[in-house]
């Protein structure tokens, strides 16, 4: 189902940046299978934490060092005791909502770069 049309300014209000996963750990306290992530977005944004439901396609070990895109200007959201400070972006399989594929830059030298 498509979502309603929105203004381009809504998109422009989002700060989406490239980052690198520094740490990834299982997050058994979360309601749905997830990892607890620590991500580096470079000097201006710094290091943020997040919960990400990526367990179907990724292991914690293979996430460490990978590049990701995330929304970094949402207010923190409490998830099972964790203050999730950013939203890691992924595409969701419409037939299986637990199947998430990361949206990420294909160049690791983009830490801190903003989506344009």
Secondary structure, 3 states (H helix, E strand, C coil): CCCCCCCHHHHHCCCEEEEEEEEEEECCCCCCCCEEEEEECCCCCCEEEEEECCCCCCCHHHHCCCEEEEECCCCCEEECCEEECCEECEEEECCEEEEEEECCCCCHHHCCCECC
